[in-house]
């Protein structure tokens, strides 16, 4: 439903990591969100974007890429399989505790 608007919402981002959506079987096919399409649209706009399958891979990738003073925004409508804690744990290993 908001597929077209998503790409523009990230215009100020340097990097975007998108997760594949959860079960969309209850949504009509023409209205389903496509992470693959969003990555393609963001890349076409010059934004470094990729899609990863789960919270563990997202945390590992973010922790390897992030630099001190970077701003990381996690946009989720739930706990997203502990992504926040997974990322913070990995960042603490990489950079030490604050």
C-alpha positions as CSV (number, residue, x, y, z in Angstrom):
1,X,0.0,0.0,0.0
2,X,2.8,2.4,0.8
3,X,5.5,0.8,-1.4
4,X,5.9,4.0,-3.6
5,X,6.3,6.3,-0.6
6,X,8.9,4.2,1.2
7,X,11.8,5.0,-1.1
8,X,11.3,8.8,-0.7
9,X,11.1,8.4,3.1
10,X,14.8,7.4,3.2
11,X,16.2,10.1,1.0
12,X,18.4,11.5,3.8
13,X,19.8,8.1,4.8
14,X,23.3,7.0,4.0
15,X,22.6,3.3,4.3
16,X,19.4,1.3,4.6
17,X,18.9,-2.3,5.7
18,X,15.5,-3.7,5.0
19,X,14.2,-7.0,6.4
20,X,11.9,-9.2,4.5
21,X,8.4,-8.7,5.7
22,X,6.6,-11.3,7.9
23,X,3.8,-13.5,6.6
24,X,1.8,-11.4,4.1
25,X,-0.5,-14.2,3.0
26,X,-3.5,-12.3,4.4
27,X,-2.8,-9.3,2.1
28,X,-3.8,-9.3,-1.5
29,X,-0.8,-9.9,-3.7
30,X,-1.0,-6.5,-5.4
31,X,-0.9,-4.7,-2.0
32,X,2.1,-6.6,-0.5
33,X,5.3,-4.8,0.5
34,X,8.4,-5.9,-1.4
35,X,11.7,-5.4,0.4
36,X,13.5,-6.4,-2.9
37,X,11.7,-3.6,-4.8
38,X,12.4,-1.1,-2.0
39,X,16.2,-1.9,-2.2
40,X,16.1,-1.6,-5.9
41,X,14.3,1.8,-5.6
42,X,16.7,3.1,-3.0
43,X,19.7,2.0,-5.0
44,X,18.4,3.8,-8.0
45,X,18.2,6.9,-5.8
46,X,21.9,6.5,-4.9
47,X,21.3,5.1,-1.4
48,X,23.4,2.2,-0.2
49,X,20.6,-0.4,0.5
50,X,20.3,-4.1,1.1
51,X,17.8,-6.6,2.3
52,X,18.7,-9.2,4.9
53,X,16.5,-12.1,6.1
54,X,16.6,-11.8,9.9
55,X,17.5,-9.8,13.0
56,X,20.8,-11.7,13.6
57,X,22.1,-10.9,10.1
58,X,20.9,-7.3,10.4
59,X,22.7,-6.9,13.8
60,X,25.9,-8.4,12.5
61,X,25.9,-6.3,9.4
62,X,25.1,-3.1,11.2
63,X,27.7,-3.7,13.9
64,X,30.3,-4.2,11.3
65,X,29.4,-1.1,9.3
66,X,28.5,1.5,12.0
67,X,31.1,4.1,13.0
68,X,31.3,6.1,16.2
69,X,28.8,9.0,16.2
70,X,26.6,7.4,13.5
71,X,22.9,7.5,14.0
72,X,21.1,4.2,13.7
73,X,17.3,4.2,13.5
74,X,15.4,0.9,13.9
75,X,11.9,1.2,12.5
76,X,9.8,-1.7,13.5
77,X,6.2,-2.3,14.7
78,X,7.4,-4.7,17.4
79,X,10.4,-6.2,19.1
80,X,11.8,-7.6,15.9
81,X,13.3,-10.7,17.4
82,X,15.4,-8.8,19.8
83,X,17.2,-6.7,17.2
84,X,17.9,-3.8,19.6
85,X,19.6,-6.0,22.1
86,X,21.5,-8.0,19.5
87,X,22.9,-4.8,18.0
88,X,23.8,-3.3,21.3
89,X,25.6,-6.5,22.4
90,X,27.6,-6.5,19.2
91,X,28.4,-2.9,19.4
92,X,29.6,-3.3,23.0
93,X,32.0,-6.1,21.9
94,X,33.3,-3.9,19.0
95,X,33.6,-0.6,20.8
96,X,33.4,-1.4,24.5
97,X,30.7,-0.1,26.8
98,X,29.8,3.6,26.8
